[in-house]
Amino acid sequence: MFKSLLGTLIYSALTVTAITNTAMAGPVSHKSEVKKAIPQKNVIIHHVTFPYQSTQKADLFSLGTPYANTVIESNLIAGVMYGHLLKEKYPDIQFDKDYLYGTLLGQLLQESGLSSNQINTKFDAEKPTQAIHNEQTVKILLSGGQGGPYQINDYAKRLGDTNGSALGLINYDAVRTTLGYTIADQDSGVQTSRTGPSALEDIYFGPMATAFYHFNDVNRITSLADSGWYSRSQLWKNCFNNITSGDLSSITNGLRLTDIVMNVIYNAGTYSEPLTTYLKICESEDPNELKYINDYSLNPTQYRQKIGSKGSSGATYYRYTRQVSFYLDQLYGKDMSQYGVDVTNDVHFTAGNLEQVFVRAIDQLSYMNKSDAKLTLITKQQATSAFENAQSSLGYSANSVFKLNDANSRSNMFALINAALSNVESSTKTRFSAFTNSQPTPPPSNVPKYSNGTHYNKGDYVWVGSKSHVYQCKQPAWCSFKGSAYSLPNGNGWQGAWVKLS
């Protein structure tokens, strides 16, 4: 469900109001006010309402820096993963790639924000893991009951019907190792009250975890629809039939139905009135309603009237999908002058830039190794080979440039990332969508006892206390550290170094 955690902006164009926090699961307040002219390039205006006016309160995400490029690249790579997962399980599903692949970046901008007093100003492009935000903001976003920078607040729960088909984020093999808690922790409810995993804030892994969360939302609503008691069952089934058959590209905004409906499920929930509204649009494909589904010129009341909503509340829910799109249209350099935005952005990356970010995201994912039935982290070498083979097969070099304000160039970049993801799956002989329903425990017979200061490699297993308490190393330097900081089982930082499997 949506809980806005919005930061504030220290920027030449804005005044600053400090973040306030109750240290509870409630929202963090956001206040920032434009005092000077907004820059005309290299910026994304976010935290807006509709219709947008340049005098309204808003935040700015400054582009053109190594930090900004990394955030954009990691989120778009994870966005392609989201689409890859959907196509893998539902081959006939149709969507607009620009907006589905951009979903995670738009979500990050709206939910926690990327204003200059929130971002990680200590970002170092040479470090393989680091936070998206500064320490103060991270503390707020990972506090108990919160869901990190993307506000995936139900990350530690199984979502869907209770008939055994419901899955949680930790059930997906790809993200379980780096998340660092167990399926048992999820199912017992223990994880919900804990401080969130630092991995959710990682600039490379955080977007990936969120991609799997969104993918799981399809299982979530499908599970409910199959239950026999869910009131929106038929609406979802009819909608799903439409987005997996026919030709949505021939309908105005037809290809937007998938990303918009899925964003509403994330933002408003599976029992919300807004979801009913959007499912009805998806079911009917009414051109008179589809025409306005992403109209930035309408205020909440006008918008609800145009799309056939019968409700009178929930203005934030009827803004959210448009906000995500509004930020992406700026990123993609579209002409937004008719909506009061006079910003021209020219964001571009080389294939070499993308490769570095791709490798750092992928080598934090894991798969079930069929040779020993153990969860194994993808290696840097596997990720590098997968990307470079895709790059070569598509005729690109490390110096090839992809421009986000060019639709063809953008499409080519997405195709490269998707091909690289497929190559990783070929290397691991496992699909990214693979999941484990119950808590796995590696056989302890060949697992050595933990010894503080011993050199450990990524993926190594140890046992502590008794052979029923098994851990796996995820950060070799910390696992091998001699001292109490990362030592098992009680070091203050052990969760950053190890994953407890049982």
C-alpha positions in Angstrom: 0.0 0.0 0.0 1.1 3.6 -0.6 2.7 5.5 2.2 4.4 8.6 1.0 7.9 9.1 2.4 9.0 12.3 0.7 12.2 14.1 1.4 13.2 17.7 1.0 15.5 19.6 -1.3 18.6 21.6 -0.7 19.0 23.1 -4.1 19.6 26.6 -5.3 16.0 26.8 -6.6 14.4 25.6 -3.4 14.0 26.4 0.3 14.6 23.7 2.8 12.3 22.2 5.4 13.7 19.4 7.4 12.4 15.8 7.2 10.3 14.9 10.1 9.9 11.4 11.3 7.9 9.6 13.9 10.0 6.5 13.7 6.8 4.7 13.0 5.2 3.2 9.9 3.4 6.5 9.1 4.4 8.9 6.4 7.2 11.4 6.5 6.2 14.9 5.8 7.5 16.7 2.8 7.8 20.5 2.2 9.8 22.3 -0.3 9.0 25.5 -2.2 10.3 26.8 -5.5 11.8 30.3 -5.0 13.8 30.8 -8.2 13.5 29.8 -11.8 13.8 26.0 -12.4 16.8 25.0 -14.5 15.9 24.4 -18.2 18.0 21.3 -18.5 19.4 18.3 -16.6 16.6 18.1 -14.0 13.5 16.1 -13.3 10.8 18.0 -11.4 9.0 15.6 -9.0 6.6 15.5 -6.1 4.1 17.5 -8.2 0.3 17.7 -8.4 -1.9 18.2 -11.4 -2.3 20.4 -13.3 1.4 21.3 -12.7 2.4 24.9 -12.4 5.9 26.2 -12.0 4.9 28.0 -8.9 3.8 25.0 -7.0 5.9 23.1 -4.4 8.1 20.6 -6.0 11.5 18.9 -5.8 14.3 18.6 -8.3 16.4 15.6 -9.2 19.6 17.0 -10.7 20.9 15.0 -13.7 24.3 14.7 -15.5 26.3 13.4 -12.5 27.9 10.0 -12.0 25.4 9.5 -9.1 22.4 10.4 -11.2 23.5 8.3 -14.1 23.9 5.3 -11.9 20.5 5.7 -10.3 18.9 6.0 -13.7 20.8 3.1 -15.2 20.2 0.7 -12.2 16.5 1.5 -12.2 16.1 1.0 -16.0 18.0 -2.2 -15.8 15.7 -3.4 -13.0 12.7 -2.2 -15.0 13.8 -4.3 -18.0 14.1 -7.2 -15.5 10.5 -6.5 -14.5 9.3 -6.8 -18.1 11.6 -9.8 -18.6 9.9 -11.6 -15.6 6.4 -10.8 -16.9 7.2 -12.0 -20.4 8.9 -15.1 -19.0 5.7 -16.2 -17.2 3.1 -14.6 -19.4 4.6 -14.6 -23.0 1.6 -12.9 -24.5 1.4 -9.9 -22.2 1.6 -6.5 -23.8 2.9 -3.3 -22.4 4.5 0.0 -23.3 8.2 -0.6 -22.6 9.1 3.0 -21.9 6.6 3.2 -19.0 6.8 -0.3 -17.7 10.6 -0.3 -17.7 10.6 3.2 -16.2 8.1 2.3 -13.4 10.8 1.8 -10.7 12.5 5.2 -11.3 9.2 7.0 -11.3 8.3 5.2 -8.1 11.6 6.1 -6.4 11.1 9.8 -7.3 7.5 9.9 -6.0 7.9 7.7 -2.9 11.1 8.9 -1.3 12.5 11.4 -3.8 15.9 12.3 -5.0 16.3 15.9 -3.9 19.9 17.1 -3.1 19.5 16.9 0.6 18.4 13.3 0.5 20.8 11.7 -2.0 24.0 9.9 -1.0 26.6 12.7 -1.6 29.3 10.2 -0.7 28.6 8.1 -3.7 31.6 6.5 -5.2 31.3 4.9 -8.6 34.1 2.5 -7.8 32.3 0.9 -4.8 30.2 -2.2 -5.6 27.5 -1.6 -3.0 26.3 1.7 -1.4 23.1 3.5 -0.5 20.8 5.5 -2.7 20.2 8.1 0.1 22.2 9.7 2.8 22.4 8.1 6.3 19.6 10.2 7.9 17.2 9.4 5.1 18.1 5.7 5.0 17.4 5.4 8.8 13.9 6.8 8.2 13.2 4.7 5.1 14.3 1.4 6.7 12.6 1.9 10.1 10.3 -0.9 11.2 7.1 -1.1 9.1 8.6 0.9 6.2 9.6 -0.6 2.9 12.7 1.2 1.9 13.1 3.9 -0.7 10.4 2.4 -3.0 8.0 2.0 0.0 7.3 -1.7 -0.7 5.9 -1.8 2.8 4.5 -5.4 2.5 7.9 -6.8 1.3 8.0 -9.2 4.3 4.6 -10.8 3.7 3.1 -13.3 1.4 0.6 -11.5 -0.8 -2.5 -13.1 -2.3 -5.0 -15.8 -1.2 -4.2 -18.0 1.8 -4.7 -21.2 -0.3 -1.0 -21.8 -0.7 -0.4 -19.8 -3.9 0.6 -16.6 -2.1 4.3 -15.6 -2.3 6.4 -13.0 -0.7 9.5 -11.2 -2.0 11.8 -13.6 -0.1 10.3 -16.6 -1.9 12.1 -15.6 -5.1 15.4 -17.4 -5.3 17.1 -14.5 -7.1 16.7 -12.0 -4.3 16.7 -14.2 -1.2 20.5 -14.4 -0.6 21.1 -10.6 -0.6 17.9 -9.7 1.3 19.4 -11.6 4.2 16.4 -12.9 6.0 14.6 -16.2 5.7 11.3 -17.5 4.4 10.7 -18.6 8.0 11.2 -15.0 9.2 8.6 -13.9 6.7 6.1 -16.5 7.5 6.4 -16.0 11.3 6.0 -12.2 10.9 9.3 -11.5 12.6 10.7 -9.6 9.6 7.8 -7.1 9.5 8.8 -5.5 12.8 12.6 -5.5 12.1 14.6 -2.7 10.6 14.4 -3.2 6.8 17.4 -4.9 5.1 20.0 -2.4 4.0 19.9 -4.1 0.6 16.6 -2.4 -0.1 18.5 0.9 -0.1 21.4 -0.4 -2.2 21.8 1.6 -5.4 22.2 -1.5 -7.5 20.1 -4.1 -5.7 17.3 -2.0 -4.3 15.7 -1.5 -7.8 16.0 -5.2 -8.5 14.2 -6.2 -5.3 11.4 -3.8 -6.3 11.2 -5.3 -9.8 10.5 -8.7 -8.2 8.0 -7.1 -5.8 6.0 -5.7 -8.8 6.2 -9.0 -10.6 4.8 -10.7 -7.5 1.9 -8.4 -7.6 0.6 -10.2 -10.7 0.7 -13.5 -8.7 -0.9 -11.6 -5.9 -4.0 -10.5 -7.7 -4.2 -13.7 -9.8 -4.1 -15.7 -6.6 -7.0 -13.7 -5.2 -8.9 -13.9 -8.5 -8.7 -17.7 -8.3 -9.9 -17.8 -4.8 -13.6 -17.7 -5.6 -14.4 -15.0 -3.0 -12.4 -11.9 -4.3 -15.0 -9.3 -5.4 -12.9 -8.1 -8.4 -12.1 -11.6 -9.7 -14.0 -11.3 -13.0 -12.8 -7.8 -13.6 -9.2 -8.9 -13.3 -9.7 -11.9 -15.4 -11.3 -9.9 -18.2 -8.5 -7.2 -17.9 -5.8 -9.9 -18.0 -7.4 -11.4 -21.0 -7.3 -8.1 -22.8 -3.6 -7.3 -22.0 -2.6 -10.8 -23.1 -4.6 -11.0 -26.4 -5.5 -8.9 -29.4 -3.4 -5.9 -30.4 -3.4 -3.2 -27.7 -1.1 -1.0 -29.9 -4.0 -0.3 -32.1 -5.9 1.4 -29.2 -5.1 4.8 -27.9 -3.1 4.3 -24.7 -3.9 0.6 -24.9 -0.4 -0.5 -24.2 -0.4 1.7 -21.1 -3.0 -0.5 -19.4 -0.5 -3.0 -18.0 1.8 -0.6 -16.3 -1.0 1.6 -15.0 -3.1 -1.2 -13.6 0.0 -2.8 -11.9 1.0 0.6 -10.5 -2.5 1.0 -9.0 -2.3 -2.5 -7.4 1.0 -1.4 -5.8 -0.1 2.0 -4.8 -3.7 1.7 -3.8 -4.0 -2.1 -3.1 -6.1 -5.0 -4.4 -9.2 -4.0 -2.5 -9.3 -0.3 -3.4 -11.9 1.7 -5.3 -9.3 3.1 -7.7 -8.3 -0.4 -8.7 -12.0 -1.1 -9.5 -12.0 2.0 -11.7 -8.9 1.1 -13.7 -9.9 -2.6 -14.0 -13.2 -1.5 -15.6 -11.3 0.7 -18.1 -9.0 -2.3 -18.8 -12.0 -4.6 -19.3 -14.0 -2.2 -21.5 -11.1 -0.6 -23.4 -13.5 2.4 -23.7 -11.6 4.9 -26.0 -13.4 7.8 -24.3 -11.8 6.9 -21.0 -8.5 5.6 -22.3 -8.0 9.0 -24.0 -7.6 10.7 -20.6 -5.9 7.9 -18.6 -2.6 9.8 -18.6 -3.8 13.4 -19.0 -1.6 15.8 -17.0 -3.9 18.8 -17.5 -6.7 17.5 -15.3 -7.2 18.1 -11.6 -8.3 15.1 -9.5 -12.0 15.8 -9.8 -11.9 16.4 -13.6 -9.7 13.3 -14.0 -12.1 11.0 -12.2 -15.0 12.3 -14.3 -13.1 11.6 -17.5 -12.1 8.1 -16.6 -15.5 7.1 -15.3 -14.6 6.9 -11.6 -17.6 6.8 -9.3 -15.6 7.5 -6.2 -15.1 10.9 -4.5 -12.0 10.3 -2.5 -8.4 9.1 -2.9 -7.0 12.0 -4.9 -3.4 10.7 -4.3 -4.2 7.4 -5.8 -5.6 9.0 -9.0 -2.4 11.1 -9.2 0.1 8.4 -8.7 0.2 6.7 -12.1 0.3 10.1 -13.8 3.1 11.3 -11.6 5.2 8.3 -12.5 4.6 9.0 -16.2 5.2 12.7 -15.8 8.7 12.1 -14.4 9.5 9.6 -17.2 8.4 11.9 -19.9 10.9 14.5 -18.6 13.6 11.8 -18.4 12.9 10.8 -22.0 13.3 14.5 -23.2 9.7 14.8 -24.3 8.2 18.3 -25.0 6.3 19.0 -21.8 5.7 22.8 -22.4 2.0 22.4 -22.7 2.0 21.1 -19.1 4.1 24.0 -17.8 7.5 22.2 -17.9 10.1 24.0 -19.9 13.0 21.5 -19.4 15.1 19.8 -22.0 17.0 16.7 -20.9 19.6 14.8 -22.8 20.6 11.8 -20.8 22.8 9.3 -22.5 25.0 6.3 -21.5 27.6 4.2 -23.2 27.3 0.4 -23.3 30.4 0.4 -21.0 28.5 2.5 -18.4 25.6 0.2 -18.6 27.8 -2.9 -18.2 29.3 -1.7 -15.0 25.9 -1.1 -13.4 24.5 -4.3 -14.9 27.2 -6.4 -13.4 26.9 -4.8 -9.9 23.2 -5.5 -9.9 23.3 -9.0 -11.3 26.1 -10.3 -9.1 23.9 -9.7 -6.0 21.2 -12.0 -7.4 21.2 -15.8 -6.8 19.9 -19.0 -8.2 19.3 -22.5 -7.1 22.3 -24.5 -8.3 20.9 -27.8 -9.6 24.2 -29.7 -9.0 24.0 -29.3 -5.3 20.5 -27.8 -4.7 22.1 -24.8 -3.0 21.3 -21.1 -3.4 24.3 -19.7 -5.3 25.2 -16.1 -6.1 25.7 -15.2 -9.7 29.4 -14.3 -10.2 30.8 -11.1 -11.6 32.3 -13.2 -14.5 28.9 -14.7 -15.4 27.3 -11.2 -15.4 30.1 -9.7 -17.4 30.1 -12.4 -20.0 26.3 -12.3 -20.3 26.4 -8.5 -21.0 29.4 -8.5 -23.4 28.0 -11.5 -25.4 24.7 -9.6 -25.8 26.6 -6.5 -26.8 28.6 -8.3 -29.4 25.7 -10.2 -30.8 23.7 -7.0 -31.3 26.7 -5.2 -33.0 27.6 -2.8 -30.2 30.9 -1.9 -28.5 31.6 -0.5 -25.1 31.7 2.9 -26.7 28.2 2.7 -28.2 26.0 5.5 -27.0 22.3 5.2 -26.0 20.3 8.4 -25.9 17.2 8.4 -23.7 15.6 11.2 -25.6 15.7 9.2 -28.8 13.0 6.5 -29.0 14.9 4.1 -31.2 18.1 4.5 -29.2 16.2 3.9 -26.0 14.5 0.8 -27.5 17.9 -0.5 -28.6 19.3 -0.1 -25.0 16.3 -2.0 -23.6 16.9 -4.8 -26.1 20.6 -5.0 -25.1 19.7 -5.3 -21.4 17.0 -7.9 -22.0 19.4 -10.0 -24.1 22.0 -9.8 -21.4 19.4 -11.0 -18.8 18.6 -14.0 -21.1 22.3 -14.8 -21.3 22.6 -14.9 -17.5 19.7 -17.4 -17.4 21.5 -19.5 -20.0 24.6 -19.4 -17.8 22.8 -20.4 -14.6 20.4 -22.8 -16.4 17.7 -21.2 -14.2 15.0 -18.7 -14.8 15.0 -15.5 -12.7 11.3 -16.1 -11.9 12.2 -19.3 -10.0 10.9 -19.4 -6.4 10.9 -21.6 -3.3 7.7 -21.9 -1.4 9.1 -23.2 1.9 12.2 -22.6 3.9 15.2 -24.4 2.4 18.1 -25.6 4.6 21.3 -26.8 3.0 22.5 -30.2 4.2 24.9 -29.5 7.1 27.1 -32.5 6.6 29.7 -30.7 4.4 29.4 -27.2 6.1 32.3 -26.2 8.2 32.1 -24.5 11.6 32.5 -20.7 11.5 35.8 -19.3 12.6 36.3 -15.6 13.2 39.1 -14.2 11.0 39.1 -17.1 8.5 39.1 -16.2 4.8 35.6 -16.8 3.3 34.5 -16.4 -0.3 31.1 -15.2 -1.5 28.6 -18.0 -1.2 30.6 -20.0 1.4 28.5 -21.8 4.1 29.3 -22.1 7.8 27.5 -23.2 10.9 27.4 -21.6 14.3 26.4 -22.9 17.7 24.9 -26.0 16.2 24.8 -27.5 12.8 21.2 -26.5 12.4 22.2 -22.8 12.3 23.7 -22.3 8.9 24.8 -19.0 7.3 26.1 -18.1 3.8 28.6 -15.4 3.1 27.5 -12.5 0.8 30.3 -9.9 1.5 33.7 -11.8 1.6 35.7 -8.9 3.1 33.3 -8.6 6.0 32.9 -12.3 6.4 36.7 -12.7 6.7 37.1 -9.7 9.0 38.9 -10.6 12.2 37.1 -8.9 15.1 33.6 -8.5 16.5 31.9 -6.2 14.0 30.7 -8.8 11.6 31.3 -11.9 13.7 28.6 -14.6 14.0 26.2 -14.8 15.6 26.1 -11.5 17.6 28.3 -9.0 15.7 26.5 -5.7 15.2 27.0 -5.8 11.4 26.7 -9.6 10.8 23.6 -9.1 8.6 25.6 -7.0 6.2 28.1 -9.9 5.7 26.1 -13.0 6.1 22.7 -14.5 5.2 21.1 -16.8 7.8 19.6 -19.8 6.1 18.4 -21.7 9.1 
